[in-house]
C-alpha cells in the first residue's frame, strides 16, 4: 500500500519533532508497518529538500513566507507528486490538515482520482475573535477548509470534542464520511515510574506553548486561589515560547513564589518531568486533541482540564473553558484526595496505553485506507 502524506511541515530529522509528537510518531509507526510505503510532502519546512524519516521518504518545498512563495511551494509539491505517481501510483492520499495542505491534497486527489483522507486538527473549524485565533476568521483559510471537507473521501477527527465541532460547523452534512480515530502516544516511552521528590511540595505541571489559546491567565488565576488553601503548591510550565511572557504574568497574578517556567523541554525528557509531578493541568480555550493530556495519563497522573480535545475521554475532572474559578475548584478536589486520585490514575494508565497507543491509531487508519481503496476499484 502506497501512502502519500501531504502536510504543511514536518520534523527535520528523527530527533527533532518540533513539538508535534502525534504526527511524527504516527509517520514512524505507519512507515514501519509491513506492506506500507510512505512518502511525505511537506509544503513549507524544513529547508532541506529530500531526506528519510525512519522508513518514510520526505520531500520539502519551503520557499519562505508570503502568498507568492507559498503558491510556488504548492506548484512544486504537485509537480513532484505527479512525477512520482506516474512511476509508481499511490493508493491513498492522507492530508494533515484541512487548510493549505488539505487544499493541495484535494487538487491532487481530484486530478489523479485517488481517495483522500483528511484530518481535522488545530483551529481550522473555529474562530475565537477575542484572541484572534482560528482559521474561520480568515476568508482564504475558510475556503481551503471547506474545499477539503467537500472533496475528501473520509474526514477524520481525533476525539468527540472535535467531532462535535465538525458537526456544528457543517450542520452534519459530512456525517457519512466522518470517522473518529484518536492520535496515539508512545506507550513504550510514556509509562508510570517511581520517581519521587522527597519534600512536601505538591507539583502541578502544564505542558503547552505560550500562545493565548492556552489561556495561562486562567491557569495562573486558578493557582492563586489554590495557594490560598494549599501553600505548598508549585506550578511548573514547559513548552515552546510564544507571545505570552509567563514570568511577567506570574508576577502580575501574584504566584511567582509558586511558579517555575522551564521553557522548551526536549521530548525525551518529558516522561521524567511528568513522573516527577503530582497533577497535570490544562487551561486551554481550544484543543483539537492535546497529546500532552494523553501522555500524562499514560504516566499515571491525575488530570484536571478544561473541556477541550481528548480530555473528556481521559479524566472526570473536566471544567468549563475560560472559568478560572472552576479550574481552581477542580485542582482543589484532586488535592483533597491526592493519594487516592494518584492511585486511580495509575491504575487506569495501562488501559489508556492499550487503547490510545500510536500502534492502535495506525491500525485503525490502515483499515480506513483499505476500505477506501476497495471502494475506489
Secondary structure as the mmCIF struct_conf table of DSSP 4:
data_model
#
loop_
_struct_conf.conf_type_id
_struct_conf.id
_struct_conf.beg_label_comp_id
_struct_conf.beg_label_asym_id
_struct_conf.beg_label_seq_id
_struct_conf.end_label_comp_id
_struct_conf.end_label_asym_id
_struct_conf.end_label_seq_id
STRN STRN1 UNK A 2 UNK A 9
BEND BEND1 UNK A 12 UNK A 12
STRN STRN2 UNK A 13 UNK A 13
TURN_TY1_P TURN_TY1_P1 UNK A 14 UNK A 15
STRN STRN3 UNK A 16 UNK A 16
TURN_TY1_P TURN_TY1_P2 UNK A 18 UNK A 19
HELX_RH_AL_P HELX_RH_AL_P1 UNK A 21 UNK A 32
BEND BEND2 UNK A 33 UNK A 33
TURN_TY1_P TURN_TY1_P3 UNK A 34 UNK A 35
STRN STRN4 UNK A 37 UNK A 45
BEND BEND3 UNK A 47 UNK A 47
BEND BEND4 UNK A 49 UNK A 49
STRN STRN5 UNK A 50 UNK A 53
TURN_TY1_P TURN_TY1_P4 UNK A 54 UNK A 55
STRN STRN6 UNK A 56 UNK A 60
BEND BEND5 UNK A 65 UNK A 66
HELX_RH_AL_P HELX_RH_AL_P2 UNK A 67 UNK A 87
BEND BEND6 UNK A 88 UNK A 88
BEND BEND7 UNK A 91 UNK A 91
STRN STRN7 UNK A 92 UNK A 96
BEND BEND8 UNK A 98 UNK A 99
HELX_RH_AL_P HELX_RH_AL_P3 UNK A 100 UNK A 112
TURN_TY1_P TURN_TY1_P5 UNK A 113 UNK A 113
STRN STRN8 UNK A 115 UNK A 119
TURN_TY1_P TURN_TY1_P6 UNK A 122 UNK A 125
STRN STRN9 UNK A 128 UNK A 128
HELX_RH_3T_P HELX_RH_3T_P1 UNK A 129 UNK A 131
TURN_TY1_P TURN_TY1_P7 UNK A 132 UNK A 132
STRN STRN10 UNK A 133 UNK A 133
BEND BEND9 UNK A 134 UNK A 134
HELX_RH_3T_P HELX_RH_3T_P2 UNK A 135 UNK A 137
BEND BEND10 UNK A 138 UNK A 138
HELX_RH_AL_P HELX_RH_AL_P4 UNK A 139 UNK A 151
BEND BEND11 UNK A 153 UNK A 153
STRN STRN11 UNK A 154 UNK A 157
BEND BEND12 UNK A 158 UNK A 159
HELX_RH_AL_P HELX_RH_AL_P5 UNK A 160 UNK A 170
TURN_TY1_P TURN_TY1_P8 UNK A 171 UNK A 174
HELX_RH_3T_P HELX_RH_3T_P3 UNK A 175 UNK A 177
STRN STRN12 UNK A 178 UNK A 180
STRN STRN13 UNK A 185 UNK A 185
TURN_TY1_P TURN_TY1_P9 UNK A 187 UNK A 189
BEND BEND13 UNK A 190 UNK A 190
BEND BEND14 UNK A 198 UNK A 200
STRN STRN14 UNK A 202 UNK A 207
BEND BEND15 UNK A 210 UNK A 211
HELX_RH_3T_P HELX_RH_3T_P4 UNK A 212 UNK A 214
HELX_RH_AL_P HELX_RH_AL_P6 UNK A 216 UNK A 229
TURN_TY1_P TURN_TY1_P10 UNK A 231 UNK A 232
STRN STRN15 UNK A 233 UNK A 238
BEND BEND16 UNK A 243 UNK A 244
HELX_RH_AL_P HELX_RH_AL_P7 UNK A 246 UNK A 253
TURN_TY1_P TURN_TY1_P11 UNK A 254 UNK A 254
HELX_RH_3T_P HELX_RH_3T_P5 UNK A 256 UNK A 258
STRN STRN16 UNK A 259 UNK A 263
HELX_RH_3T_P HELX_RH_3T_P6 UNK A 267 UNK A 269
HELX_RH_AL_P HELX_RH_AL_P8 UNK A 270 UNK A 275
TURN_TY1_P TURN_TY1_P12 UNK A 276 UNK A 276
BEND BEND17 UNK A 278 UNK A 278
STRN STRN17 UNK A 279 UNK A 282
BEND BEND18 UNK A 285 UNK A 285
BEND BEND19 UNK A 288 UNK A 288
HELX_RH_AL_P HELX_RH_AL_P9 UNK A 291 UNK A 298
TURN_TY1_P TURN_TY1_P13 UNK A 299 UNK A 300
STRN STRN18 UNK A 302 UNK A 306
BEND BEND20 UNK A 307 UNK A 307
TURN_TY1_P TURN_TY1_P14 UNK A 309 UNK A 310
HELX_RH_AL_P HELX_RH_AL_P10 UNK A 311 UNK A 314
BEND BEND21 UNK A 316 UNK A 316
STRN STRN19 UNK A 318 UNK A 319
TURN_TY1_P TURN_TY1_P15 UNK A 321 UNK A 322
HELX_RH_AL_P HELX_RH_AL_P11 UNK A 324 UNK A 336
TURN_TY1_P TURN_TY1_P16 UNK A 337 UNK A 337
HELX_RH_AL_P HELX_RH_AL_P12 UNK A 338 UNK A 355
BEND BEND22 UNK A 356 UNK A 356
STRN STRN20 UNK A 357 UNK A 357
HELX_RH_AL_P HELX_RH_AL_P13 UNK A 358 UNK A 376
#
